């Protein structure tokens, strides 16, 4: 759901809740006490970084004296945020790239799980691999925005070195062999994956094509576990954000099945070496 200004439902909800609180003359601290949440949570809700549950929104509306019509509108916005569709065309109409938005989502998540069936995940990409990926996007980047997007993606990768946070990746063989450039580019990319896999807070599982399937290798997704768990799903036309608890649980279940098909540790490193050997042989031929 988007409004006349094109804002996603999450941002509409955040702006409306803040407006109602300010019109009622209630401080964020007082409202937090009345509703039964923390003052920082109020700030995150009003900034659009945390999506409140329907009971919290109903209590918020009551404490600020919202009309019945306003309460119904708020409830509709809450429902819309549970599965939010943001088209790429709309998103890129507001900014040159989206790496800052993704970085904010990652920053409030202690546990990030990424499944990719077709491309190396952004947090693991080398600079040149990232540049090639962005250059293939269906909505062309300007030269300036392309450079900024690559820089933003590399800045996001600093989070991998924060020991207090956990990152897990599941990557299919097809994604590892997909080449947005020459063999040398992909060899460098495989080397980076092997290097990052040595970090204690990073888990990298690889899914070979010859593994017996226990589930489908469907579209890629990212599970963010923090305050208000969510799932991000990239489609051709839009990014879909899933926040409904039952739907998030479906993705967690799919992750568990995919995880059973993955190899790790020395087996994964040996698998990367075999793919690299195939690339060198192809290049020499």
Secondary structure, DSSP 8 states (H G I E B T S, - for coil): -B-TT--BHHHHHHHHHHHHHHHTT--HHHHHHHHTS-HHHHHHHHTTSS---HHHHHHHHHHTT--HHHHHHHHHHHHHHHEEEEEHHHHHHH-S-SHHHHHHHHHTEEEEEEEESSS--GGG--HHHHHHHHHT-SS---HHHHHHHHHHHHHHGGGGG-TTSEEEEEEEHHHHH--SS-HHHHHHHHHHHHHHTTSTTEEEEEE-TTS--SS-----EEEEEESS-EEEEE-SSEEEEE--HHHHHHHHHHHHHHHHT-B-HHHHHHHHHHHHHHHHHHHH-
